[in-house]
Amino acid sequence: MARVPFARKIGPYFVKPWHLNKILHRQTRHNVPCNCYDEAQGRHHRSRPEWSRCSPRKTSFPSAKLIHQALRQEGCFNLRVYERRSHCGGVWIHDPQPARRKPSKIPATDPTHVDAPTCDGWPSPMYNALVTNIPARLMAYGDRPFPEQTPMYPTRQTVLSYLEDFAKQHDLMRDIQFDTQVLSLKKSGHGWRLATQHAGEIKEETFDRVIVASGHYETPLLPDIEGIVAFDKKYPEAIGHSKYYRSPESFAGLKVVVIGNGPSGIDIVSQLAQAPGAQLPILRSIRSPSKIPAGAVQVQDVAEIASFNAEDCSLFLKDGSRITNVDRVLFCTGYLYAFPFLDPRLGIVTDGLRLRNLYKQIFYQDDPSLAFLGMEMSIVPFPYSEAQACYIARIWSDRLTLPPLSEMQADEASRVAVKGDGRAFMVRAHPEDGEYIDELRELCAEATPVIEGALMPVQWTGERFALRAQGPALRRAWLDGKV
């Protein structure tokens, strides 16, 4: 019986790869169609994604590129890609003036509540002066380095151009249906029933495989802190989230408190403190020292916020101190894992803090015809997603097999025992990300039969481990103009 195509989601949008005519049928070994969509990629087949976006933190288009390319090279899949935006680039697309500055609901802790699109669509977290926090040498795909003139830490424009050039070089555009939103994904018999909307028309299709590669930078996490609801009601312009931050100019002369010291928090406080007219010092509320340097900026670290006081626009801290006359509170507190199209009965998303019932953060354990790509945090996103794409392609083309269900469940349980059952579960920082890439590379090398020229994960050499370890110091030197 012939198989139907699968769907896959790429970038922050759903993209669906269509039957790829002759180009995708180079070696139709199993005559299996393959599909991709922007917020959920779906499928088990051989055709690698050729566009990935890494965030930068972050990454949807990049992940899609990888799975598309990997599946293509297997020669046995028909692909479809659904993209919510009108052009490719995913999270690396810059929206200069987002229509909102915070989630519509404060606090924002519910992954089932997703803001509807605004007049400007679905804004990405790209701010004007964003540069990567990973060196270009480590960030690139294994088979395509950044151009020689690229600075050590590329700008968002450079990364977007890198992805666009890759898509053009590999002729990916023909496989993408733009301006298409994925509405729902449900198990149906031996396949997956996917509902999409394009130009006002809703369409349902069934696919063999589905890949969710939409990234995790869509739904802001804004914690529930005592008094925040009343504070937001009285001062509706005071609270914001880093997803909607673009430049420091709108904060000039204001007393600003930044909450969080991850990559975005570090960059943003640095920009705010160095901008003309800044009211110094910029206050940063943190739980622990950051491992990522911000450079020499005038920032004062303070304790965690215990409560908001709407009566006089002040903040009480957990160390007993108080911040008065606050003008702006900018949350750099990350994002929830939220896939509103996904059937909640699958049990993959519960509280939004981590993904559940996945093997190696890729395959849905109860039915590995559903896979996820590039979902962990603190990773080197492009090589990481590339390794996962290679592994998915070999599993779905039957050149590799997955372990029994009991072993996959035990693998997840062992990680919970080490990392806990919250957000830390999704963090795979150095050196763990490099070790993970090498693990998948070793598995991919065992695939049979061997396909000449099939995409392989990059080898995470000692040089790469060393450069990754030096990253914080290198970035500080670069920010200070010493590199």
C-alpha positions as CSV (number, residue, x, y, z in Angstrom):
1,M,0.0,0.0,0.0
2,A,1.4,3.4,-1.0
3,R,2.0,5.8,1.9
4,V,0.7,9.3,2.1
5,P,3.0,12.3,2.7
6,F,3.8,13.5,6.1
7,A,3.7,17.0,7.5
8,R,6.4,18.9,9.2
9,K,6.5,22.3,10.8
10,I,9.4,24.6,10.3
11,G,10.3,27.8,12.0
12,P,7.8,29.6,14.0
13,Y,5.4,28.8,11.3
14,F,3.9,25.8,9.9
15,V,5.3,24.7,6.7
16,K,4.3,21.7,4.7
17,P,6.5,20.1,2.1
18,W,4.5,19.0,-0.9
19,H,5.2,16.0,-3.1
20,L,8.5,17.0,-4.4
21,N,8.2,15.8,-8.0
22,K,11.3,14.5,-9.6
23,I,13.8,16.4,-7.4
24,L,12.7,14.7,-4.2
25,H,12.4,11.3,-5.9
26,R,16.0,10.8,-6.7
27,Q,15.8,7.2,-5.4
28,T,12.3,6.3,-4.4
29,R,13.3,3.3,-2.5
30,H,10.2,3.1,-0.3
31,N,7.9,5.4,-2.3
32,V,7.0,7.2,0.9
33,P,5.9,10.8,0.7
34,C,7.4,13.3,3.2
35,N,6.0,16.6,4.5
36,C,7.1,19.4,6.6
37,Y,5.4,22.3,8.3
38,D,6.6,25.4,10.0
39,E,5.4,24.8,13.5
40,A,5.4,21.2,13.5
41,Q,7.5,19.1,11.2
42,G,6.2,15.8,10.6
43,R,7.6,12.7,9.2
44,H,9.9,9.9,9.1
45,H,11.6,10.1,5.8
46,R,14.6,10.9,3.9
47,S,14.8,14.4,2.8
48,R,16.8,16.8,4.8
49,P,15.6,20.2,5.8
50,E,17.5,22.9,4.1
51,W,16.7,25.8,6.1
52,S,17.2,26.3,9.8
53,R,17.0,29.3,11.9
54,C,18.9,29.3,15.1
55,S,18.2,31.3,17.5
56,P,19.7,33.0,18.9
57,R,18.8,31.7,20.1
58,K,16.3,30.1,18.6
59,T,15.5,28.4,15.4
60,S,12.8,27.2,13.2
61,F,13.8,27.9,9.6
62,P,17.2,26.5,10.3
63,S,15.9,23.2,11.7
64,A,13.5,22.9,8.7
65,K,16.4,23.3,6.3
66,L,18.2,20.5,7.9
67,I,15.5,17.9,8.0
68,H,14.5,18.8,4.5
69,Q,18.0,18.2,3.2
70,A,18.5,15.0,5.3
71,L,15.3,13.5,4.1
72,R,15.8,14.5,0.5
73,Q,19.2,12.7,0.4
74,E,17.5,9.5,1.6
75,G,15.6,9.5,-1.7
76,C,12.4,7.9,-0.4
77,F,10.1,10.7,0.7
78,N,7.7,13.3,-0.7
79,L,8.0,16.5,1.2
80,R,5.6,19.3,2.1
81,V,6.5,22.4,4.1
82,Y,4.0,24.8,5.6
83,E,5.2,28.3,6.5
84,R,3.1,30.7,8.4
85,R,4.9,33.8,7.1
86,S,5.1,35.0,3.5
87,H,8.8,34.3,3.3
88,C,11.5,32.1,4.8
89,G,13.8,32.9,7.7
90,G,11.9,31.9,10.7
91,V,12.9,33.4,14.0
92,W,15.7,35.3,12.2
93,I,13.2,37.5,10.4
94,H,13.2,41.0,12.0
95,D,9.9,42.8,12.7
96,P,10.9,46.4,13.4
97,Q,7.8,47.5,15.2
98,P,5.7,44.8,16.9
99,A,2.2,45.8,17.7
100,R,2.4,44.7,21.3
101,R,5.1,44.9,24.0
102,K,3.9,42.1,26.3
103,P,1.6,39.0,26.3
104,S,-2.1,39.8,26.2
105,K,-2.5,37.9,29.5
106,I,-0.5,38.8,32.6
107,P,1.0,36.6,34.1
108,A,1.8,34.3,31.1
109,T,2.3,30.8,32.5
110,D,-0.3,28.8,30.6
111,P,0.9,27.0,27.4
112,T,-2.6,26.6,26.2
113,H,-3.1,30.3,26.0
114,V,-1.5,31.6,22.8
115,D,-1.9,35.2,21.7
116,A,-3.7,35.7,18.4
117,P,-1.7,37.3,15.6
118,T,-1.6,41.1,15.6
119,C,-1.9,43.4,12.6
120,D,1.8,42.7,11.9
121,G,1.4,39.0,12.1
122,W,3.6,36.9,14.4
123,P,6.6,39.0,15.5
124,S,9.9,37.2,16.1
125,P,12.2,38.0,19.1
126,M,14.8,39.6,16.8
127,Y,15.9,43.0,18.2
128,N,17.6,45.6,16.1
129,A,21.2,45.1,17.3
130,L,21.1,41.4,17.9
131,V,24.3,39.4,17.4
132,T,24.8,35.7,18.1
133,N,26.2,34.5,21.4
134,I,27.9,31.6,19.6
135,P,31.0,32.0,17.3
136,A,30.3,31.6,13.6
137,R,32.8,28.8,13.5
138,L,30.5,26.7,15.8
139,M,27.2,28.0,14.6
140,A,27.4,27.0,10.9
141,Y,26.1,23.8,9.3
142,G,28.6,21.1,8.9
143,D,28.6,21.4,5.1
144,R,28.4,25.2,4.8
145,P,30.6,27.6,6.8
146,F,29.8,31.2,7.1
147,P,31.5,33.5,4.5
148,E,35.1,34.3,5.3
149,Q,34.4,38.0,6.1
150,T,31.9,37.1,8.8
151,P,32.8,38.5,12.2
152,M,33.3,36.2,15.1
153,Y,29.8,36.8,16.4
154,P,27.5,37.4,13.3
155,T,24.7,39.9,13.3
156,R,21.1,38.8,12.8
157,Q,21.3,40.2,9.2
158,T,24.3,38.0,8.5
159,V,22.6,34.9,9.8
160,L,19.4,35.6,7.8
161,S,21.4,36.0,4.6
162,Y,23.3,32.8,5.4
163,L,19.9,30.9,5.7
164,E,18.4,32.6,2.6
165,D,21.5,31.7,0.5
166,F,21.4,28.2,1.6
167,A,17.7,27.9,0.7
168,K,18.4,29.3,-2.8
169,Q,21.4,27.1,-3.3
170,H,19.4,24.0,-2.6
171,D,16.2,25.1,-4.3
172,L,14.1,24.8,-1.2
173,M,11.5,27.4,-2.0
174,R,9.6,25.1,-4.4
175,D,8.7,22.8,-1.5
176,I,7.2,25.5,0.8
177,Q,3.6,26.7,1.0
178,F,3.8,30.2,2.5
179,D,1.1,32.1,4.4
180,T,-0.2,28.8,5.8
181,Q,-1.1,28.2,9.4
182,V,-1.3,24.8,11.0
183,L,-4.5,24.6,13.0
184,S,-4.5,21.0,14.4
185,L,-2.6,17.8,14.3
186,K,-4.3,14.5,15.4
187,K,-3.6,10.9,15.1
188,S,-5.8,9.2,12.5
189,G,-5.5,5.5,12.0
190,H,-2.0,4.8,10.8
191,G,-1.3,8.4,9.9
192,W,-1.7,12.0,11.1
193,R,-4.6,14.3,10.2
194,L,-3.4,17.8,9.7
195,A,-5.6,20.9,9.3
196,T,-4.2,24.0,7.8
197,Q,-5.5,27.4,6.8
198,H,-4.4,29.3,3.7
199,A,-6.1,32.4,2.2
200,G,-9.1,31.9,4.4
201,E,-9.6,28.3,3.3
202,I,-9.2,25.4,5.7
203,K,-7.9,22.1,4.4
204,E,-7.4,18.7,6.0
205,E,-4.8,16.1,4.8
206,T,-3.3,12.9,6.2
207,F,0.4,12.2,6.4
208,D,2.6,9.3,7.3
209,R,5.2,11.3,9.2
210,V,5.2,14.7,10.9
211,I,8.1,16.8,12.2
212,V,7.6,19.7,14.5
213,A,10.4,22.2,13.9
214,S,8.8,25.4,14.9
215,G,11.2,26.2,17.7
216,H,10.3,27.4,21.1
217,Y,10.5,31.2,21.0
218,E,6.8,32.0,20.2
219,T,5.0,32.0,23.6
220,P,6.6,34.3,26.2
221,L,6.9,33.1,29.8
222,L,6.1,35.9,32.3
223,P,6.0,34.5,35.8
224,D,3.2,35.0,38.3
225,I,4.6,37.3,41.0
226,E,2.6,38.7,43.9
227,G,0.9,41.9,42.9
228,I,1.7,41.8,39.2
229,V,-1.9,41.7,38.0
230,A,-2.9,44.9,39.9
231,F,0.4,46.6,38.9
232,D,-0.2,45.8,35.2
233,K,-3.7,47.1,35.5
234,K,-2.7,50.4,37.0
235,Y,0.5,50.9,34.9
236,P,-0.3,49.1,31.6
237,E,2.8,50.6,29.9
238,A,5.2,49.5,32.5
239,I,5.6,45.7,31.9
240,G,7.2,44.3,28.8
241,H,8.8,41.1,27.5
242,S,12.1,40.7,25.6
243,K,10.3,39.1,22.7
244,Y,9.0,42.6,21.8
245,Y,12.1,44.6,22.6
246,R,13.7,46.2,19.6
247,S,16.0,49.1,20.7
248,P,17.0,51.1,23.8
249,E,15.8,54.4,22.5
250,S,12.2,54.0,23.9
251,F,13.7,53.5,27.4
252,A,15.8,56.7,27.4
253,G,15.5,58.6,30.7
254,L,13.4,55.9,32.3
255,K,14.2,53.8,35.4
256,V,14.4,50.3,34.1
257,V,14.5,46.9,35.9
258,V,15.4,43.9,33.7
259,I,14.4,40.5,35.0
260,G,16.6,37.6,34.0
261,N,20.2,37.2,33.0
262,G,20.1,34.7,30.1
263,P,21.4,35.6,26.6
264,S,18.7,38.1,25.8
265,G,18.8,39.7,29.3
266,I,22.6,40.1,29.0
267,D,22.4,41.8,25.6
268,I,19.5,44.0,26.5
269,V,20.9,45.4,29.8
270,S,24.2,46.0,27.9
271,Q,22.3,48.0,25.2
272,L,20.2,49.9,27.7
273,A,23.2,50.9,29.8
274,Q,25.2,52.2,26.8
275,A,22.4,54.1,25.1
276,P,22.4,57.9,25.1
277,G,20.1,59.3,27.8
278,A,20.0,56.1,29.9
279,Q,19.2,56.4,33.5
280,L,22.0,54.5,35.2
281,P,22.5,52.1,36.6
282,I,20.3,49.7,34.9
283,L,18.9,47.3,37.5
284,R,18.9,43.6,36.8
285,S,17.0,41.2,39.0
286,I,18.6,37.8,39.0
287,R,18.6,34.5,40.8
288,S,22.2,33.5,40.1
289,P,25.2,35.0,38.4
290,S,25.2,34.6,34.6
291,K,27.7,32.5,32.8
292,I,27.4,34.8,29.8
293,P,29.4,38.0,30.1
294,A,27.7,41.3,29.3
295,G,30.8,43.3,28.9
296,A,31.8,46.5,30.8
297,V,28.4,48.1,31.3
298,Q,26.8,50.0,34.2
299,V,24.5,47.4,35.5
300,Q,23.5,46.8,39.2
301,D,22.4,43.3,40.0
302,V,19.7,43.0,42.6
303,A,17.8,40.2,44.3
304,E,14.7,38.4,42.9
305,I,11.5,40.3,42.9
306,A,9.2,39.3,45.8
307,S,6.2,41.5,44.9
308,F,4.9,44.4,42.8
309,N,3.4,47.3,44.6
310,A,0.8,49.1,42.5
311,E,0.2,51.8,45.0
312,D,3.4,53.7,44.4
313,C,4.9,51.8,41.4
314,S,7.6,50.0,43.5
315,L,9.1,46.6,43.7
316,F,9.9,44.6,46.9
317,L,12.9,42.2,46.6
318,K,13.5,38.9,48.3
319,D,16.4,40.3,50.3
320,G,14.1,42.8,52.0
321,S,15.1,45.8,49.9
322,R,12.9,47.9,47.7
323,I,13.1,49.7,44.3
324,T,11.0,52.8,44.0
325,N,9.7,55.0,41.2
326,V,10.0,52.2,38.6
327,D,9.2,53.2,35.0
328,R,9.7,50.0,33.1
329,V,10.0,46.3,34.1
330,L,11.3,44.2,31.2
331,F,11.0,40.4,31.6
332,C,13.8,38.4,29.9
333,T,12.4,35.2,31.3
334,G,12.2,33.0,28.3
335,Y,9.4,31.1,26.7
336,L,6.9,28.3,27.2
337,Y,6.8,25.2,25.1
338,A,3.4,25.7,23.4
339,F,2.0,23.9,20.4
340,P,-1.7,24.9,20.2
341,F,-2.2,22.7,17.2
342,L,-1.1,19.5,18.9
343,D,-3.6,17.1,20.4
344,P,-3.2,17.5,24.2
345,R,-4.1,13.9,24.7
346,L,-0.6,13.0,23.4
347,G,0.8,14.3,26.7
348,I,3.8,16.0,25.1
349,V,3.0,19.5,26.5
350,T,1.6,19.8,30.0
351,D,2.9,22.8,32.0
352,G,4.9,24.2,29.1
353,L,8.2,23.9,31.0
354,R,9.4,20.9,29.1
355,L,8.4,18.3,26.4
356,R,7.4,14.9,27.6
357,N,7.3,11.4,26.3
358,L,10.1,12.0,23.7
359,Y,13.1,9.8,23.1
360,K,16.3,11.8,22.9
361,Q,14.1,14.9,22.6
362,I,13.2,13.8,19.1
363,F,10.7,10.9,18.8
364,Y,7.3,10.6,20.3
365,Q,7.7,7.4,22.2
366,D,4.3,5.9,21.7
367,D,4.4,6.6,17.9
368,P,7.8,7.6,16.4
369,S,6.1,8.8,13.2
370,L,5.9,12.1,15.1
371,A,9.2,13.8,15.7
372,F,10.5,17.1,17.1
373,L,13.6,19.1,16.0
374,G,15.8,21.7,17.8
375,M,13.7,22.0,20.9
376,E,16.3,22.1,23.7
377,M,17.9,25.2,25.2
378,S,21.5,26.5,25.5
379,I,22.6,24.4,22.5
380,V,24.6,25.1,19.3
381,P,21.4,25.2,17.4
382,F,22.4,24.6,13.7
383,P,24.8,21.6,14.3
384,Y,22.5,20.2,17.0
385,S,19.4,20.3,14.7
386,E,21.5,19.0,11.8
387,A,22.5,15.9,13.9
388,Q,18.9,15.3,14.9
389,A,17.8,15.6,11.2
390,C,20.3,13.0,10.1
391,Y,19.1,10.6,12.8
392,I,15.4,11.1,12.0
393,A,16.1,10.5,8.3
394,R,17.9,7.2,9.0
395,I,15.2,6.0,11.4
396,W,12.4,6.8,9.0
397,S,14.1,5.3,6.0
398,D,14.6,2.0,8.0
399,R,18.4,2.2,7.8
400,L,18.4,2.4,11.6
401,T,15.9,1.2,14.2
402,L,14.8,2.6,17.6
403,P,15.1,0.7,20.8
404,P,12.0,-0.8,22.5
405,L,9.5,1.4,24.1
406,S,10.6,0.4,27.6
407,E,14.2,1.6,26.8
408,M,13.0,4.9,25.4
409,Q,11.0,5.5,28.5
410,A,13.9,4.6,30.7
411,D,16.1,7.0,28.8
412,E,13.8,9.9,29.6
413,A,13.4,8.8,33.2
414,S,17.2,8.8,33.7
415,R,17.4,12.4,32.4
416,V,14.6,13.4,34.8
417,A,16.6,11.9,37.6
418,V,19.6,14.1,36.8
419,K,18.0,17.3,35.5
420,G,14.7,17.3,37.3
421,D,11.2,17.5,35.8
422,G,11.2,21.3,35.0
423,R,12.9,23.7,32.6
424,A,16.3,22.4,33.4
425,F,15.4,19.1,31.7
426,M,15.5,21.0,28.4
427,V,18.9,22.6,28.9
428,R,21.8,20.9,27.1
429,A,24.6,23.3,27.6
430,H,28.3,22.8,26.9
431,P,29.8,20.2,26.9
432,E,26.6,18.2,26.8
433,D,25.4,19.5,23.5
434,G,28.7,18.5,21.8
435,E,28.6,15.1,23.4
436,Y,25.0,14.7,22.2
437,I,25.9,15.6,18.6
438,D,28.8,13.1,18.6
439,E,26.4,10.4,20.1
440,L,24.0,10.9,17.2
441,R,26.9,11.0,14.7
442,E,28.0,7.5,16.0
443,L,24.5,6.2,15.6
444,C,24.1,7.6,12.1
445,A,27.4,5.9,11.1
446,E,25.9,2.5,11.9
447,A,23.1,3.0,9.3
448,T,22.8,0.3,6.6
449,P,22.8,0.1,3.7
450,V,25.3,3.0,3.3
451,I,24.1,5.8,1.1
452,E,27.1,7.6,-0.6
453,G,27.0,11.3,0.2
454,A,24.2,11.2,2.8
455,L,24.3,14.0,5.2
456,M,26.2,13.3,8.4
457,P,26.3,15.2,11.7
458,V,29.4,17.3,12.1
459,Q,32.1,15.7,14.3
460,W,32.4,17.7,17.5
461,T,36.2,17.7,17.7
462,G,38.4,18.8,20.6
463,E,38.9,22.1,18.9
464,R,35.1,22.7,18.9
465,F,34.8,21.7,22.5
466,A,37.7,24.1,23.4
467,L,36.1,27.0,21.5
468,R,32.8,26.4,23.0
469,A,34.4,26.4,26.5
470,Q,36.1,29.7,25.8
471,G,32.9,31.2,24.5
472,P,32.0,33.4,27.4
473,A,35.5,34.9,27.7
474,L,35.8,35.3,23.9
475,R,32.5,37.1,23.8
476,R,33.4,39.5,26.6
477,A,36.6,40.3,24.8
478,W,34.7,40.8,21.6
479,L,32.1,43.1,23.2
480,D,35.0,45.1,24.7
481,G,36.6,45.4,21.3
482,K,39.6,43.3,22.2
483,V,39.1,40.6,19.5
